[in-house]
Amino acid sequence: MSLWFPPPRPPSTAWRGAIAFGIAVAAVAAACGDDSGVGGSGAASSSSSTSSGSGGAGGAGGAATQAVSPPPFGQPWETLGEWHLFADIAAGTPNERVVPYDLISPLFSDYATKHRYVFVPEGATITYSDTDAWEFPVGSILVKTFAYPLTADESGPLDLLETRLLYREPTGWKAMTYVYDATDTDASLTIAGDFIDVVAQTPSGLPIDVYRVPNENQCLECHKSFDDPRHLGPSTRQLDRDNDYGQGPENQLDHLFAIGFFDKAPAPSGQRVRLADPFDGSNPDISYRARSYFDSNCAHCHTSGGNATPPSALDLRFSATEPGQPASNWGECVIPTSCSCCPGKTHDVVPGDPDASIMPCRLASTAIDEKMPPFGLFSHEEGVELIRAWIAAMPASSCQ
């Protein structure tokens, strides 16, 4: 567990409000890849962080003082407050129809904690699928706020950094980023990106003194497939877990259907494919956990149409790494087209030998020309150890 200390800029003193999110410092983040796979077993780990919401029918946000106010298409608001997504921005209290959700296997983002919400316009519904990407109606908004805790108390106040929005316009998804002011009471549209001074540390004690806000083009390098912008996190395999909307634990998929956000009911729980918490040590299926990690951290680029192909030969979607798929999909005995990392290593994954494998080397690197994933400033220490353990557990074989 990381230790966190007050950052140099004046922070907000509250974020809990109506939503209390567990801060899983060792967790990974938003699901990547819009196409889910078949196969996999097990359920979401009960050790995953759980968020809770209250107020509003069915947990669909708090009592509205003013309705959510999306801007005219193509003309984003200059401040987050103009959207009216939150009844209280600093406290993180969602407005009516702004529904919090959490992921089973979230994307790693330099140990920042993230809070996620979805807004669907009144009278519209999400075209739901158990396996494929969900289709959101025009006017939908996906909201993700990034923060660092101010103290070692996981339930304590947070220093808000940025809120990213994906807004579904008639021509497709549009990405917007808002960086918080010194009081955390509002945030301003920031197209060119930013660097924010913070004070934190990784689990091994490595100082985290700066947080990188991506620019608009960098957002789209992950959020696109064949140049079409797309959403990443909301999917059946990622949201099939419990959350507390004020009445105790409730499955998120069943909740979203109950409040009218889906056009049809999800399949029964036993028939749904879901990811695993990659860091649930009680789950002995390390391959399943590694596949879940790949799906959320790598598959948005390492898939057909993703930013890494060509020339990457890897396909790290959950469906592409299940038993029976080609081992080359996850790099087994694959010679990469280029790699400046770790001289003397020749293959992405050498079964049974993580020290001879390029993949964990690139995951551990922070060099801009070799690190994976390419964005962010720090490596995910727990993720590196997971992938090393996964490779070590493979039956040893030579790639020669």
N, C-alpha and C positions, 0 to 999 in steps of 0.2 A: 504494500500500500504506500502510495506517495504521501509525503508531507507537504502541506501547502501553507504559504505565508502571505500576509497582506501585500498586494501589489503597490507600486509607487503612485499610481494615479488614484484620485479619490473615487472610491467604489460606492455602489449601492449597498444599503444595509439589509435589504430583504429581497428575496426572490421566491420564497416559498409560497406565500399567498394561498390560492386555492389548489395549486399543483405542488406536490412534494415528490421530487424525483430522487431515487437513490443514486448516488454517484459511484459508479463502478469504474474505478480508475484503471483496472486491468481489463476493462471490456473493450471490445472493438466496435465499430459503428456501422452506418446505414447500408442497407443491402445494396449490392451492386448486381447489375445484369437484370434485365427485365424478364427473361425467359427462365421459368423454374424448371427443375428437372423432375424426373420420376425416380422413385426409389428412395432409399434412406429409411432409417427407422428411429424410433425413440421420440421423445417429446421435448418441448422447451424445458430447460432446466429451471427448477424453482429457485435457484440461486441467482438468476438474472435479476437486474435491478427492476423495480416496479414503480410506476408512477401512479398518482391518484388525482382525481379531479372531483369537484363538487359544484353544485349549482346548475340550474338549467335542467330541463326534462331529459332524462336518460344520460346525464353527464355531458350534454352537448354544449358545454360552456356555461359561463355565469349569466346573471341577469344583465340584459343589454341596457346600457345607458345611451348608446348610439349603435346602430346596426353597422356591421362590417361594411366598409366603403371602398371597394376596389376602384382603381383609377380608370380613366378612359384607356382603351387598348393602345399600346404603344407610347403611353405617357405616364411612366411610373411616378408615384408621389416622391417628393424630395425627403420626406421623413417617414419613419415607421408609424408614428402616431396617426398620420393621416389615413392609414388603412383601417384603423379601429379594430385590429385583431385582438387587442388586449383591453380589458376593462381597466387594468392597472399594469403598465409596462414593467415598472421596476419590480413589482411583486410577481409578475408572470401569470396574472389572473386572466384566463382566456375569455373572450367575448362569446356571446351566444352563437352556436353552430361552429365554434372553433374547438375541435375535439382533440385532446392529447392522446398520443399513442407512444408505444415503445417497441423496440426491436429485439429479437432474440440474439442476433449476431450483428452488432453495430460496427460501422466503419471506424477505424482508429484515426484520431485527429489530434496528434500531439498531446495526448492525455487531457484534452478539454472534455468537459461533460456537455451533453447535448440534450435539448428538450424539443420534442417534435409535436406538431399539431397539424390537423387537416381541416380545411373549410370547404364545404360544398354548398353552392347556392340553394336557397329555398326552392323546392319543386324539381330539383335535378337530382340525379343519382349516378353513382359510379357503376360502370359496367364491370361486374365482378367476374373473376375467373379463379378457380382453384389452382390452376397451373400457370396460366399465361399472365402477361402484364395487365394490370387493371387499366381501364380506359376512364379517364376523368372528364366530366362535362366542362364546357367552356365556363370560365369564371371560378373554377376551383383554385385553391391556394394551398400549397404545402409550405409549412413554416418550420424552420430549425434554428434554435438559438444556441450559441456556443458560449461557454463560461468556464471560469476557474473558481474553485472554492477559495474562500478567504482564510479559512482556518482548517485545522485537522478534523474538525467536526463535519462529517459528511452531510449532515442535515442542516448545516449552518448557512449563512449568507454567501452569495456568489458575486463575483466580479463579472458583469456581463461584457462580452466582447463584440459579438456581431449576431445579427439575425439574417439568415438567407431565406429568400422566398423563391418558389417556383410558381408562376402565375400562368394558368391555362387560358391563352388567348385563342381566337379563331384560327390563327396561323400556327399554333403550337405552343409549347412551353417557353416562357421567358424567365431568365434568371436575374435576380436582383439581390444586392447585398447592402445591408444597413449596419453601420458601425456606431456603437453607443457613445454618447457624450460622457463627460466626467462624472455626471450624477446618475447615470444609468436610467434616466427618466424618459429618454427618447434616443433615437438613432437616425443617422443621416445616410442617404443614398451614397454609396461609394463605388464608383464604376472602375476606377483604376487600381483597386486593392490598397492594402495598407499593412504596416507593421506596428504592433501594439506591444509596449513594454509590460511584462508580467514578471512575477516572482513565484516560481514553483519548482518542482524537481520530479524526475522520473523515479520509479521504484528503486533503482540502484543508486540514487543520489545525484544523478547528473542534473545540473541546474537548467531550468527552463526560464529564460529571461526575455524571450520575444515570441510573439504569436503572429503568424502570417495570415492575413486576410487575402484570399485570391481575388484577382481581377475577373471581369466578366468572361473573358475568353478562357481563362483557366478553369472556371466553373464548367464551361461547356465542353472542355476536353474530356471530362468524365461523364457529363450529362448529355451524351449524344450517341447515336447509333446510325451509321451511314449518314452522318451530318445532320440527322434530325434530333433536336433536343428531346430528352426523355426524363422521366422520373426514375429514381433508383430504389428508394427505401420501401415504399408501401407495396407489399406483396403478401400473398397468403402464407408463403413459407417463412416470412419474417414476422408477421403480426399474429401468428397463431400462438398466442400466449395470454396469460391473465394480466389484468390491470385493475386498479381500484378506482371506480368512478363515483365513489361516495357511498356505495352500498355493499362494499366488500369485493373480493376478487371476482372478476368476470372476464370471460374470454373476449378479447378485443374484436375479433371477427363477428362473433355473435352480437356484441354490443353495437357495432356499426350497422349491422342489419336491423337490429331492433329499433334504432332511432331513425331508420329510413335512408341511410346513406348508400345502401347497395340496391341494385335492381333485382337481385334474387338472393335466396338464402345460400350460405356456404354449405358444402358437403358436410356430412357428419364428421366429428373430430377424428375418428379412427381412420377415415379415408383421405385425410389431408396430408400432404407432404410438408414437413416443416424442418427448419434448420435446428442445429443443436447449439447450445452455448459453448463456444470453443474452449472456454476456460473452466468448465464444470468438471473438476477432478473426479467426481463420483461416476462420471460416464466413461466406461473403459474403452469405448469405441473411438480410438484416437483418429482413425481415418475419417469417420463421420464428422468429428469436431474440426479436423483440418480442412475438409471439404466445405464446411460451413464458413470457416474463416476465409477461404479462397473466394467463396461466392460473394461475400460482402466487401472484401478488401481488394480483390484483384479482377473479378470477372467482368466488371464494367468496361475494362480496357482489353483484357485477354479473352476475347470472344469475337466472332464474326461481326465486322462492322465497328469494333471497338478501336480506341486510339492506338492500341499496341499491335494491331494487325492490318497489313503486314508491317514488319517482317516476322513478328513473333509467331511461333508455332503452337504456343500454349492456348488451351481452351479451358478456363478454370470455372466455368459455370457449374453449379451443383449437379445439373443433369449430365454434364460432360465428364464428370469425375467419379461417377458411380461405378461399382463393380461391373466388369464386362466392357467398359469403354476402353479405347486405346490408351495404353499407359503413357504414350507420348503427349496426350492432352495435358497431363500434369508435369511434364518435363522429364520423365524417367528415361535416362540414357539419351536425352536430346542434347545435341551440340548447338548452343545458341549461335545466331548469325553474328553477334558482336557482344563483347563483354570486356570491360576494363577492370572488373572486380576479381580479386584473388588470383594472382598469377599461379599457373600450375594446375588449376581446376579446368576441366574440359567439358563437363556435362551439367545440365541444370540440376538433375537429381540422380545421384548414384545410390541405388537401393542399399540400405543398411549402413551407409557411410555419410553422415551429414558434413563431416569435415572435408570431404572430397567434392561436395555438391556446391554449385554456384548459387542456387536459390537462397539458402539461409544466409550466405555471404551478402547478397544484394539486399535482403531484408534488414540486415544488421547495419548496413552502410548508411552514412549520412552525406556522402559525397554527391554533389548535384548531378554528376554525369553517370552515376551507377546505382543510386539508391532506388529501392522499390518499396512501396509505391513512390512515384517521382515527386509528388507534392508533400507538403509538410516539411518540417525541419528536423524532426527526431525520428529515430527508429522505435518500433514497438517491441520492447524487450520481451514481454510475455509471448507475443506473436512469433518472434524468432525462436524462442524455446519450444513452442508448440510444433513448429515446422521441423525443427531439428529432431524432436522426439518422434514425430510421424515418420521421418526418413529412417531414423535408427530402428524403428519397429518393423520396417520392411524386410522380407527375406533377402539376405545379402546376395548380390550378384554383380559380376563385373560388366562394365559397359564397353569393354574392349572388343 
